[in-house]
Each structure stands twice: as C-alpha cells, then as structure tokens.
Amino acid sequence: MSDIAFSDLQESKPFRLEKSGKAICVVKVGQEVFAIDDTCSHSDASLSEGDVEKFAVECWLHGAAFDLRTGEAVSMPATENVKSYPVHVDGDSVTIEI
C-alpha cells in the first residue's frame, strides 16, 4: 500500500507524513523522493516546515540543515543526524520503509 502519490508531492516542498507513530519529512527532488525524521535534532522543530535547497532541508527555527539523502546534519547549530528512511517509487506510488 502506498503512503503517498508521487503526483501529490511538489518539487522541493517538504511534506509531513505520519507513519507507524513517526512524523516523517518527505521531499521530492527531481524524480527522486527522500524521507527523514521530521523533527530537528537541535530544537524539536518540524523540518517539513523548512526550506529545501538542492538536497538539504533547513529547519525554519534556527537554520540547521540536514542532507535529505542521509539525514546528516550539515550545518550548525545541529550536531546530531536525523534518521533517514528508504523510499520506494513505483509509478505514482511512493512507499516509505520504516
């Protein structure tokens, strides 16, 4: 069963998805879709409310950025990574593996 339709995702616009009791930030970049924990490791703010530039999402609260491909913290003030999740795209079906 699909978690979201590919066609429902907007380019470089984070989308918050709840799955298995977890808040996930889902972002489409080109023909790829990425999924990381939605909560910033620095401030508990929602990453899906942030801005995306290339393959990074920036937390709206303090500007910490995370690599969408790996969950790695790539700018201060965050020093801890967030979890990334495997994503499967099959036609218009997008499934996040928790």
Beta strands, then each sheet from edge to edge (+ up, - down):
strand 1: 4-5
strand 2: 15-19
strand 3: 22-29
strand 4: 32-37
strand 5: 51-53
strand 6: 56-58
strand 7: 65-67
strand 8: 84-85
strand 9: 87-90
strand 10: 93-96
sheet 1: 1+ 10- 9+
sheet 2: 2+ 3- 4+ 8-
sheet 3: 5+ 6- 7+
end
